[in-house]
Amino acid sequence: MTTQQVDAIQPSEADRNADLVAKAKAWWSTSIIDIQPGIIRIKGEPIENMIGNVGYVHMVWRMLRDDIPSAGQLHLLEAALVSAVDHGPQAPSIAIARMSVTCGLPLNGAMSSAINMLDDIHGGAGEQCLLLFNQLLDAAEASAGEPESVLEQVMAAHAKAHGRIVPGYGHRFHPIDPRAVKLLAMVDEAAAAGVVKGLHAKAGRLIEAHLAGRSSKPVPMNIDGATAVIYGELGFDAALARGLFILSRSVGILAHAWEQKKQGGRIKGPMPPSMGYTYTGPAANE
Ligand SMILES: CC(C)(COP(=O)(O)OP(=O)(O)OC[C@H]1O[C@@H](n2cnc3c(N)ncnc32)[C@H](O)[C@@H]1OP(=O)(O)O)[C@@H](O)C(=O)NCCC(=O)NCCS
């Protein structure tokens, strides 16, 4: 092949540049937001049309999903987000935020430390709980029966896979979690109005009844369980139940970190130093 023939099949510099630009543009792809000079559109909606016209909860929905929420759906989502904002300075996530501030962390450090521990047992149980509700409802649908008919089988499979603790149930403080009671009542109202189907609420109550009387203390549905009911009824993915809880609790985390910052205090541990703890190691070797 001659040099002229080789040159002829080599891409030109312009073609190479166009290829690089195409690769760079394909590196990130998003259907969420379109930004160009002077233009910001969320899911096609100019931001200036949204500002002043849609609420924050509507914005959360639109960012996470492609459908447009009804007023009834937003009412439920807002209730779930309001319900979990705070559970007092002894809730581990809040305590960590406050302790972090007294150790010198700025608000971002305090918030990330607190959010980092919202996992399977505290705050993150909603995800596993919604997965369980979905398993129960899917099993009922697969058997063309009611959830009652597959409850024992689904709970036995869950216990075998994950042990006897069922996520979304039980509370250290509350014999009955008042937030769960209110949220379920709202789901019932929404189901009666045709906003949701009420299937996740049914699944949640069946599991609560299944757990009743099996332990030394009552194991009622807790906030993670009740918000999982709402997120399931609204059609959110189970993984988002955790993310939405974190979104909600972040408000309380910020408020407590800020309050602690204003109060001052240095290196505050979980208890006043005068309160001891239980030492279980070897006796003093004197
Ligand atoms: C939140 C939680 C840690 C509180 O636990 P607790 O009140 O300290 O209860 P204990 O761990 O002392 O358990 C007391 C009894 O209730 C049972 N129990 C507690 N939570 C249970 C649950 N979710 N499912 C089944 N049984 C449960 C325990 O097995 C134990 O039974 P036993 O005494 O017959 O052996 C616990 O209920 C739990 O892990 N729940 C699941 C995770 C969750 O939903 N987290 C969100 C909390 S808001």
Ligand as a Chemical Component Dictionary entry (heavy atoms), coordinates in Angstrom:
data_LIG
# 
_chem_comp.id                   LIG 
_chem_comp.type                 NON-POLYMER 
_chem_comp.pdbx_formal_charge   0 
_chem_comp.three_letter_code    LIG 
# 
loop_
_chem_comp_atom.comp_id 
_chem_comp_atom.atom_id 
_chem_comp_atom.alt_atom_id 
_chem_comp_atom.type_symbol 
_chem_comp_atom.charge 
_chem_comp_atom.model_Cartn_x 
_chem_comp_atom.model_Cartn_y 
_chem_comp_atom.model_Cartn_z 
_chem_comp_atom.pdbx_ordinal 
LIG C1  C1  C 0 -35.280 -1.808  66.835 1  
LIG C2  C2  C 0 -34.780 -3.005  67.634 2  
LIG C3  C3  C 0 -33.235 -3.012  67.630 3  
LIG C4  C4  C 0 -35.267 -2.839  69.060 4  
LIG O1  O1  O 0 -34.951 -3.972  69.745 5  
LIG P1  P1  P 0 -35.305 -4.140  71.309 6  
LIG O2  O2  O 0 -36.547 -3.413  71.621 7  
LIG O3  O3  O 0 -34.093 -3.737  72.054 8  
LIG O4  O4  O 0 -35.628 -5.625  71.431 9  
LIG P2  P2  P 0 -34.627 -6.799  71.763 10 
LIG O5  O5  O 0 -33.539 -6.876  70.732 11 
LIG O6  O6  O 0 -34.233 -6.724  73.199 12 
LIG O7  O7  O 0 -35.616 -8.027  71.554 13 
LIG C5  C5  C 0 -36.732 -8.259  72.442 14 
LIG C6  C6  C 0 -37.536 -9.412  71.890 15 
LIG O8  O8  O 0 -38.282 -8.974  70.759 16 
LIG C7  C7  C 0 -37.883 -9.714  69.596 17 
LIG N1  N1  N 0 -37.796 -8.783  68.489 18 
LIG C8  C8  C 0 -37.390 -7.499  68.525 19 
LIG N2  N2  N 0 -37.468 -6.960  67.308 20 
LIG C9  C9  C 0 -37.964 -7.924  66.505 21 
LIG C10 C10 C 0 -38.257 -7.954  65.137 22 
LIG N3  N3  N 0 -38.077 -6.872  64.373 23 
LIG N4  N4  N 0 -38.723 -9.092  64.606 24 
LIG C11 C11 C 0 -38.912 -10.197 65.378 25 
LIG N5  N5  N 0 -38.655 -10.195 66.689 26 
LIG C12 C12 C 0 -38.176 -9.087  67.248 27 
LIG C13 C13 C 0 -36.505 -10.273 69.937 28 
LIG O9  O9  O 0 -36.235 -11.456 69.198 29 
LIG C14 C14 C 0 -36.669 -10.555 71.404 30 
LIG O10 O10 O 0 -37.432 -11.729 71.584 31 
LIG P3  P3  P 0 -37.176 -12.708 72.857 32 
LIG O11 O11 O 0 -37.035 -11.826 74.075 33 
LIG O12 O12 O 0 -38.369 -13.576 72.854 34 
LIG O13 O13 O 0 -35.889 -13.409 72.552 35 
LIG C15 C15 C 0 -35.317 -4.321  67.026 36 
LIG O14 O14 O 0 -36.715 -4.364  67.188 37 
LIG C16 C16 C 0 -34.926 -4.511  65.594 38 
LIG O15 O15 O 0 -33.782 -4.873  65.298 39 
LIG N6  N6  N 0 -35.872 -4.282  64.664 40 
LIG C17 C17 C 0 -35.594 -4.488  63.261 41 
LIG C18 C18 C 0 -34.789 -3.361  62.661 42 
LIG C19 C19 C 0 -35.636 -2.115  62.531 43 
LIG O16 O16 O 0 -36.789 -2.165  62.134 44 
LIG N7  N7  N 0 -35.024 -0.978  62.834 45 
LIG C20 C20 C 0 -35.726 0.290   62.823 46 
LIG C21 C21 C 0 -35.980 0.724   64.242 47 
LIG S1  S1  S 0 -36.975 2.152   64.324 48 
# 
loop_
_chem_comp_bond.comp_id 
_chem_comp_bond.atom_id_1 
_chem_comp_bond.atom_id_2 
_chem_comp_bond.value_order 
_chem_comp_bond.pdbx_ordinal 
LIG C1  C2  SING 1  
LIG C2  C3  SING 2  
LIG C2  C4  SING 3  
LIG C2  C15 SING 4  
LIG C4  O1  SING 5  
LIG O1  P1  SING 6  
LIG P1  O2  DOUB 7  
LIG P1  O3  SING 8  
LIG P1  O4  SING 9  
LIG O4  P2  SING 10 
LIG P2  O5  DOUB 11 
LIG P2  O6  SING 12 
LIG P2  O7  SING 13 
LIG O7  C5  SING 14 
LIG C5  C6  SING 15 
LIG C6  O8  SING 16 
LIG C6  C14 SING 17 
LIG O8  C7  SING 18 
LIG C7  N1  SING 19 
LIG C7  C13 SING 20 
LIG N1  C8  SING 21 
LIG N1  C12 SING 22 
LIG C8  N2  DOUB 23 
LIG N2  C9  SING 24 
LIG C9  C10 SING 25 
LIG C9  C12 DOUB 26 
LIG C10 N3  SING 27 
LIG C10 N4  DOUB 28 
LIG N4  C11 SING 29 
LIG C11 N5  DOUB 30 
LIG N5  C12 SING 31 
LIG C13 O9  SING 32 
LIG C13 C14 SING 33 
LIG C14 O10 SING 34 
LIG O10 P3  SING 35 
LIG P3  O11 DOUB 36 
LIG P3  O12 SING 37 
LIG P3  O13 SING 38 
LIG C15 O14 SING 39 
LIG C15 C16 SING 40 
LIG C16 O15 DOUB 41 
LIG C16 N6  SING 42 
LIG N6  C17 SING 43 
LIG C17 C18 SING 44 
LIG C18 C19 SING 45 
LIG C19 O16 DOUB 46 
LIG C19 N7  SING 47 
LIG N7  C20 SING 48 
LIG C20 C21 SING 49 
LIG C21 S1  SING 50 
# 
